[in-house]
Amino acid sequence: MAIVLVALGSNRCHGRHGRPAGVVRAAARALAGLGPVLRVSPIFATAPIGPGSRRYANAVAALDWPGSLPDLLARLKGIEREFGRRTGQRWGDRVLDLDILAAGAAVVRLPDLIVPHPRLAERRFVLDPLVTVAPDWRHPIMGRTARQLHTRALRPKARPRA
């Protein structure tokens, strides 16, 4: 068994689960069908990236997963479809988005799966909930903990001199 960190996000309402925060809560319950859910972060409201127009509800769950990461990815995509997710515009509005962020110290490079998630360290909408679930998780490539990555993301960016 491995502890896998999964990002949950939504910015569209669902007929049964309601607003995006309700969708994220329902998705966290659906993850329990895959294995024990050890922890779920609070839900954070975040601004969209790219062409999406609605605010997101984001969270991170720690899941005890007994199988392979490609198998988990297939199961997560199945949950997305059950919630009504359709393929469409990248970064567009969506009912549910589930991403594998990390699996302990594993580093995976496959055509459809990269672990740890390649943009994890850049995204506050991932780091804010991640640090509440697994603050001591260490990025296997960068060597920094989730807490350290979060602190770096909070620093003001240097402005270029004119």
N, C-alpha and C positions, 0 to 999 in steps of 0.2 A: 504494500500500500504506500502511496505517496500523497503528501499534502499538496494539493493543486490550488492555486489562487486564480479565481475566475472573476472577471469584470462583468457587471450587469448594468445595462443602460437602456433607457426608453425615453422617447419624447413624443409619443403619440398615444392617445387614449385607446382603450380596449373595451369592447362591448361588455365583457363580464368583469374585468378587473379595474375598470375606471381609468383614472388619470395615471400618468407615467409612474408616480411613486407606488401606486397600487399594482401596476404591472411588475415593477421590480420586486416588490414583496412576494407576489405570486410566483415569479420566476425563481426566487430564492427557495420557496417551498418546493417547486418542481425539481430543483437540484437534489433534494433529499431522495428522490427516486433513483439517483445515480450512486449514492454512497452517503455516509454520514457527513452532514454539514456541520463543521466544527465551530464556525463563527461567521457572522454576517455583520458588515459595517453598518453604521447609520447611512441613510440615504442623503446624498448631497445634490442640491439643485445647481446646475452648471449651464453656462452659455454654450450654444452650439459652435462647432468648428466647421468651416466650409459652408456649403450652400443651405444647410439645415436652418429652419426659421424658428423652431420652438426650443425652449429650454429643456434640458435633459434632467432626468433623475438617474443618478449613478450610485453604485455600491460595489463592494468587493466581498466575495465569499471564499472561505477556506473549506475545501472539500477533500475528504479522505477518499481517494480514487484508487480502486484496485487494478485497473487495466492500463492499456497503453494510451499515450496522449493522442494519437490519431483516432483511436476509438472514442475517447472522450470528446474530441472535436466533432465527430459525427453525431454523437448523442446531443451535444449542445446545439448543433444546427437543427436537429430534430425538434428540440424544445422550441427553438425560434419559430420553426414552421407551425408548430402546434399553437403558438400565440399569434399566428397570422403574418409572420415576417415573409416578405417577398423580396426577391433580389431587385435591386434598383440602383439608383444613383449612389455613388460612394459618398459617405458622410451626409447623406440626406436624412430626412425624417424617417423614423422607424419605430415600430411597436416594441421590438425587443432586440437587443444586441448582446450576445454573450461571447466573451473572448477569454482564451487561456492566457493569463499573464505570466505565470511562472509555475514551476514544479520543483521545489527545493533547489538543488544545485544543477538540475538538468539543463543542458543546452541542446536544442533540437533545431535542425535546419532541413526542412522538407519543402517541396514546392507549395503546399497549402498550409504549412504550419511552421512558425518560428517561435521558439520559446528560449529565453524569456521574450515577451512581446517587444518588438524592436523600438517602439516609441514610448514605452512605459516610463522611462526616466524624464520625459519631456512633458508629460501630461498631468496637470494638477487634478483633472477630473478622475484620474486613476490613483494618483499618489495620495490625495486627501483621504479617500476611504481605505486605501491599502495600508496606510500607516496605523489605522485604528485596528486592523485585523492582524497584521503581521509586521510590527515595527522592526523586528530584529531579523527578518528575512534578508539575506545577503544576495545581491545581484551577482550571479556567477561569472559574469564578464567584467563588470565595472568594479566589483569588489566592495561596493558600498551597501549599507543596510537601507531598507525602505525609509527609515527615519532620516538617514543622511541624504538620500535622494530627495526627500520631501523638503528638507531644510534648504538644499541647493535650489530647488524650484521656487521657493519663497523669496529668495534674494532678488532685489531689484536688478533688472538688466542694465548693463552699462550702455549709456547713450554715446553714439559716435560724436567725436569733436567736430565742430564746424570749421 
